[in-house]
Amino acid sequence: METKNGSSFSGQIGFVLAAAGSAVGVGNLWRFPYLAAKDGGGLFLLVYLILILTFGFTLLTSDIAIGRKTKKSAIFAYEIMREKWRFLGILTFFVPVLIMTYYAVIGGWITKYFIVFITGQGRLAASDGYFTQFITSAQAPVFFSMFFMILTAFIVYNGVESGIEKCSKIVMPILLVMIVAIAVYSLTLTHTDGQGHLRTGIEGLQFYLTPNLEGLTLSQFMQVLLDAMSQLFFSLSVSMGIMITYGSYVKDDVDLNQAVGQIEVFDTLVAFLAGMMIIPSIYVFSGMEGMGSGPSLMFISLPKVFDAMGPIGTIVGIVFFLMAAFAALTSCISVLESIVANCMELFHTTRKKTTVFLSLFYCAASVVIALGYSLFYVEIPLPTGNTGQFLDVMDYISNSFMMPIISLLSCILIGWIVKPQWIIDEMEKSGHRFGRKKLYTVMIRYIAPVMMFILFLESTGLLERILE
Ligand code: PFF
């Protein structure tokens, strides 16, 4: 069967690198290391590894196989599976629709920091209040998010093979080399603090790798499990229709089993290396108290660490923010592509027209979100007990609320209605061996739905209330 609209990846490598590009994003860089540091180092790594090989593998396999089998994006793919389940396709479609409003804003922040470092102003970025001053200004964040949005749109506009695949084939290998280089460098760091204590990168590495089971209670272990689960879910870009869209561009002779394994390895390796790069650096220069998560880690703590490295910190900063920009760009591309692909199928429009229209829309949306820290500043209470600005609200609705529900429903659809054999047939197409077939069936029918339900309760704050 031809792939839809004649668009396809040229082969397995192109597909794996594009999918890995989607998977490797800011989540790998600013959340994985934080969770590993918080959740007992090696203990978290071990739990994460087991989950990625079972739970992550099940969700990723499902999405990619649905895409390739139906040759459609989420809305029509679910409709083909069962007409009455079109609603699930629509729900899935709305995840990237929401994520897209803020992903280019984050990409813009990263671009700004790259420019700051490459123009030799890294020291400035390390000063107190710099990040707050930047995001609360009404011009720079808007300018940089528009730039990032237009760059993303340009690549998507050029199509699957000559846009997305080409970009991923250049960017992803460079990203890997850069992260390995900084990770190795961070192991060589040493620093003597004010009290005369010498701290080394190797000690930081030990902290990262050693499983810390001290005083571990059952409820803490549950927390580690839930943290790892929500992280890998976001990290693999599953249950948001993106891997369905990318799967729809995969030719029938590609071995999906192998491809799924390679995507898992790539994503996990980058997350692991991010920890190896960030944890020792933070440990050496500020002790583990400096280990935050999200924007505060990337834009406040790390610039201080780079500054403390002395002159070489400028180079490390340049490489780090370029690498982060690459990670964000390939993820942002996948989000836009998934929206474009769904809209092309819905409205029978061309790629170019659809991309231009959606990009204009998202430029406007990005402006609103970027101004969410200045002109449109609000404090909206979230069910988790925190308050957030527009960006946090979009992130909360799409990731904490919608993704677990979508995953739960799609496990029910595949496991109990269309039946796992439907996916297995696709995985075994062209005579390929689906080695984890039994595991897949048990996971999709029994384990994944229960886990998704618990994750949903946790991320909406309901679990805490029930256990109170
Ligand atoms: N998987 C990416 C990460 O770990 O950062 C993020 C991501 C990409 C999220 C694409 C959502 C998305 F639609």
Boltz pocket constraint, residues with backbone or C-beta under 6 A from the ligand:
constraints:
  - pocket:
      binder: B
      contacts: [[A, 22], [A, 23], [A, 24], [A, 25], [A, 26], [A, 27], [A, 28], [A, 96], [A, 99], [A, 231], [A, 234], [A, 235], [A, 236], [A, 237], [A, 240], [A, 242], [A, 331], [A, 332], [A, 334], [A, 335]]
      max_distance: 6.0
